[in-house]
Amino acid sequence: MEDKKCNLEKDIQEFIGTVINKAEEERKLDFFSIKISNHRGTLQLDYTLGERRKSY
């Protein structure tokens, strides 16, 4: 059971680090979203980098 937890934590931390690095490369650290779900040990990891601008 502890192995499952450690593997999940490792995979999630690695993914988050990758997303933050990608956002930094594209100068989009001001807006990004991360969606993480787990179903029976299969991680679904999605991210979106965005850009928000004030119109006035």
C-alpha positions as CSV (number, residue, x, y, z in Angstrom):
1,M,0.0,0.0,0.0
2,E,2.9,2.4,0.8
3,D,4.4,1.7,-2.6
4,K,1.2,2.8,-4.3
5,K,1.2,6.1,-2.3
6,C,4.9,6.8,-3.0
7,N,4.5,6.1,-6.7
8,L,1.5,8.4,-6.9
9,E,3.3,11.1,-5.1
10,K,6.4,10.8,-7.2
11,D,4.4,10.8,-10.5
12,I,2.3,13.8,-9.5
13,Q,5.3,15.8,-8.2
14,E,7.2,15.1,-11.4
15,F,4.2,16.1,-13.6
16,I,3.7,19.4,-11.6
17,G,7.4,20.2,-11.9
18,T,7.2,19.6,-15.7
19,V,4.2,21.9,-16.1
20,I,5.7,24.7,-14.1
21,N,8.9,24.5,-16.2
22,K,6.9,24.5,-19.4
23,A,4.9,27.5,-18.2
24,E,8.1,29.3,-17.3
25,E,9.6,28.6,-20.7
26,E,6.5,30.0,-22.4
27,R,6.2,33.0,-20.0
28,K,2.8,31.9,-18.8
29,L,3.4,31.4,-15.1
30,D,0.6,33.9,-14.4
31,F,-2.1,31.4,-15.6
32,F,-2.0,27.7,-15.8
33,S,-4.3,24.9,-14.6
34,I,-3.6,21.3,-13.7
35,K,-6.1,18.5,-13.5
36,I,-5.2,15.2,-12.0
37,S,-7.4,12.2,-11.6
38,N,-6.7,8.6,-10.6
39,H,-8.8,5.6,-11.5
40,R,-7.6,2.2,-10.3
41,G,-4.0,3.2,-10.5
42,T,-4.2,4.9,-13.9
43,L,-3.3,8.6,-13.6
44,Q,-5.0,11.1,-16.0
45,L,-2.7,14.2,-16.0
46,D,-3.8,17.3,-18.0
47,Y,-2.7,20.9,-18.0
48,T,-3.6,24.1,-19.7
49,L,-1.4,27.1,-20.2
50,G,-3.3,30.3,-20.7
51,E,-2.9,34.0,-21.0
52,R,-5.2,36.6,-19.4
53,R,-5.2,40.2,-20.4
54,K,-7.1,43.1,-19.1
55,S,-9.2,44.8,-21.8
56,Y,-9.5,48.1,-20.0
